[in-house]
Amino acid sequence: MTRTKKIVGAVALLLVAGIAALAVAISRNAPCGPSVPIAPGVATMKAIVHPCYGKADVLRYEDVAVPQPGDREVLVEVRAVALNPLDWHYLTGTPYVMRLDSGLGRPRSDRLGVDFAGVVAAVGPGVTRFKPGDEVLGSRFGAFAEYAVVAEDRALVPKPSRLSFEQAAAVPVAAITALQGLRDKGRVKAGDKVLINGASGGVGTFAVQIAKALGAEVTGVCSTRNVELVRSLGADHVIDYKQDDFTRGDRRYDVIIDNVGNHPLRAVRRVLEPDGTYVMIGGPKDDRWLGPVLGFLKAPLMSLVSSQRFEVLLAGMNAADLGVLNSMIEAGQVTPVIDRTYALQDIPAAIDYLETQRARGKVVAARP
Ligand SMILES: NC(=O)c1ccc[n+]([C@@H]2O[C@H](COP(=O)([O-])OP(=O)(O)OC[C@H]3O[C@@H](n4cnc5c(N)ncnc54)[C@H](OP(=O)(O)O)[C@@H]3O)[C@@H](O)[C@H]2O)c1
């Protein structure tokens, strides 16, 4: 063997060994450790924690320290929280690629949940927008707890008076995703023909109502049992995917909002107007390594070879968009759809239910 061949062989071997080591490191689940001890005299609250990656059975409902609001921070007594597929991804640490951020082996943070609604319990120095007793909604990592601390300039807004705490908690992630998908990525304008694939889930039920509020002609795609629900939200047309495949129909759309990602992009192209826009929001989660990431990579590539736009949304939580949604809610244009309400300590069962991907609207959990 020549010297060059030996060097190339050694480099290839090192590369394979490196990739194998990375694959093992990234997919390894460290065992669940003991609970974090709490110093004597520290005020405690109940929270949902997951000291390791796994299914809902690794979740614990246990005592943790009550967070204290610092400068320009608000302490919220949480009355209700909402679940999102995001929580399931953080719980399981899948797709594995996300562990580069959420933690290798075990989660960097053992707390879970994002969406909440509640009452301001205390404010830190310098807070001007909120005072104790205000009813609020917002998003904050670790929201599955009796209290949450949020910076006043982050995703925190007054709760619309016409919503219960359960309805208010349902808003942040799902409604902001629908709004940003339609308005920012889809650039929907009055008169546009908009199709929403996955119209009966958490994001979809908001998307149908927001698209109508933006003046679009809306087609919702759902299964037979949800046809009436989607119609009741204002959809002009409903396609029952058990009977018909929207990618084989005659109708063309200006914007397609895809919460499911179950059709190849080449099939979706066929029913998109030549200058239409496809917005990928959700994708199949069966691939434990990359999840929807592959689909997210394919969409921009498709844009390169097409007059149609293929966009990917990564929703960003912010107070301005929660304010826009509050206006739509106060105007009666948007009302959260609640499927089931669990008790806070029953969040493991709520996560199991959400994982079935059969939720009709939002799944929430509330304190008694
Ligand atoms: N990109 C982002 O920033 C972002 C933000 C939020 C969520 N997401 C993703 O968006 C997706 C949807 O989230 P979600 O909160 O709406 O989830 P969800 O509430 O769990 O969605 C459940 C709904 O999906 C419907 N569905 C399942 N299979 C379907 C199919 N083949 N065709 C049409 N509808 C189908 C179900 O209706 P049937 O029972 O009638 O089938 C059910 O109503 C998830 O993948 C989530 O991870 C992404």
The ligand as an SDF file (V2000), in Angstrom:
LIG
                    3D

 48 52  0  0  0  0  0  0  0  0999 V2000
  -42.3860   25.5800   13.3040 N   0  0  0  0  0  0  0  0  0  0  0  0
  -42.8110   26.0410   14.4790 C   0  0  0  0  0  0  0  0  0  0  0  0
  -42.3570   27.0920   14.9630 O   0  0  0  0  0  0  0  0  0  0  0  0
  -43.8580   25.2620   15.2030 C   0  0  0  0  0  0  0  0  0  0  0  0
  -44.5640   25.8440   16.2740 C   0  0  0  0  0  0  0  0  0  0  0  0
  -45.5930   25.0990   16.8690 C   0  0  0  0  0  0  0  0  0  0  0  0
  -45.8720   23.8090   16.4160 C   0  0  0  0  0  0  0  0  0  0  0  0
  -45.1160   23.2830   15.4070 N   0  0  0  0  0  0  0  0  0  0  0  0
  -45.3950   21.9450   14.8780 C   0  0  0  0  0  0  0  0  0  0  0  0
  -46.6310   22.0250   14.1820 O   0  0  0  0  0  0  0  0  0  0  0  0
  -47.2730   20.7610   14.2240 C   0  0  0  0  0  0  0  0  0  0  0  0
  -48.7090   20.9560   14.6820 C   0  0  0  0  0  0  0  0  0  0  0  0
  -48.7180   21.4200   16.0240 O   0  0  0  0  0  0  0  0  0  0  0  0
  -50.0740   21.3770   16.8430 P   0  0  0  0  0  0  0  0  0  0  0  0
  -49.8350   22.0200   18.1440 O   0  0  0  0  0  0  0  0  0  0  0  0
  -51.1880   21.8380   15.9820 O   0  0  0  0  0  0  0  0  0  0  0  0
  -50.2150   19.7690   17.0430 O   0  0  0  0  0  0  0  0  0  0  0  0
  -51.4880   18.9520   17.5210 P   0  0  0  0  0  0  0  0  0  0  0  0
  -52.4310   19.8420   18.2530 O   0  0  0  0  0  0  0  0  0  0  0  0
  -50.9860   17.7410   18.2150 O   0  0  0  0  0  0  0  0  0  0  0  0
  -52.1690   18.4960   16.1460 O   0  0  0  0  0  0  0  0  0  0  0  0
  -53.1170   17.4850   16.2120 C   0  0  0  0  0  0  0  0  0  0  0  0
  -53.9990   17.5740   14.9940 C   0  0  0  0  0  0  0  0  0  0  0  0
  -53.2890   17.1120   13.8430 O   0  0  0  0  0  0  0  0  0  0  0  0
  -54.2800   16.5840   12.9630 C   0  0  0  0  0  0  0  0  0  0  0  0
  -53.7190   15.6430   12.0000 N   0  0  0  0  0  0  0  0  0  0  0  0
  -53.0220   14.5140   12.2780 C   0  0  0  0  0  0  0  0  0  0  0  0
  -52.7200   13.8790   11.1190 N   0  0  0  0  0  0  0  0  0  0  0  0
  -53.2650   14.6160   10.1100 C   0  0  0  0  0  0  0  0  0  0  0  0
  -53.3080   14.4770    8.7000 C   0  0  0  0  0  0  0  0  0  0  0  0
  -52.7350   13.4410    8.0760 N   0  0  0  0  0  0  0  0  0  0  0  0
  -53.9270   15.4420    7.9640 N   0  0  0  0  0  0  0  0  0  0  0  0
  -54.5080   16.5050    8.5720 C   0  0  0  0  0  0  0  0  0  0  0  0
  -54.5440   16.6720    9.9100 N   0  0  0  0  0  0  0  0  0  0  0  0
  -53.9140   15.7420   10.6720 C   0  0  0  0  0  0  0  0  0  0  0  0
  -55.2420   15.8920   13.8960 C   0  0  0  0  0  0  0  0  0  0  0  0
  -56.5110   15.8740   13.2780 O   0  0  0  0  0  0  0  0  0  0  0  0
  -57.2520   14.4800   13.0130 P   0  0  0  0  0  0  0  0  0  0  0  0
  -57.4400   13.8380   14.3640 O   0  0  0  0  0  0  0  0  0  0  0  0
  -58.5080   14.9480   12.3750 O   0  0  0  0  0  0  0  0  0  0  0  0
  -56.3550   13.6760   12.1240 O   0  0  0  0  0  0  0  0  0  0  0  0
  -55.2450   16.7530   15.1490 C   0  0  0  0  0  0  0  0  0  0  0  0
  -56.3840   17.6050   15.2120 O   0  0  0  0  0  0  0  0  0  0  0  0
  -46.4230   19.8800   15.1410 C   0  0  0  0  0  0  0  0  0  0  0  0
  -45.5830   19.0840   14.3310 O   0  0  0  0  0  0  0  0  0  0  0  0
  -45.5890   20.8730   15.9200 C   0  0  0  0  0  0  0  0  0  0  0  0
  -44.3530   20.3260   16.3550 O   0  0  0  0  0  0  0  0  0  0  0  0
  -44.1370   23.9770   14.7940 C   0  0  0  0  0  0  0  0  0  0  0  0
  1  2  1  0
  2  3  2  0
  2  4  1  0
  4  5  1  0
  4 48  2  0
  5  6  2  0
  6  7  1  0
  7  8  2  0
  8  9  1  0
  8 48  1  0
  9 10  1  0
  9 46  1  0
 10 11  1  0
 11 12  1  0
 11 44  1  0
 12 13  1  0
 13 14  1  0
 14 15  2  0
 14 16  1  0
 14 17  1  0
 17 18  1  0
 18 19  2  0
 18 20  1  0
 18 21  1  0
 21 22  1  0
 22 23  1  0
 23 24  1  0
 23 42  1  0
 24 25  1  0
 25 26  1  0
 25 36  1  0
 26 27  1  0
 26 35  1  0
 27 28  2  0
 28 29  1  0
 29 30  1  0
 29 35  2  0
 30 31  1  0
 30 32  2  0
 32 33  1  0
 33 34  2  0
 34 35  1  0
 36 37  1  0
 36 42  1  0
 37 38  1  0
 38 39  2  0
 38 40  1  0
 38 41  1  0
 42 43  1  0
 44 45  1  0
 44 46  1  0
 46 47  1  0
M  CHG  2   8   1  16  -1
M  END
$$$$
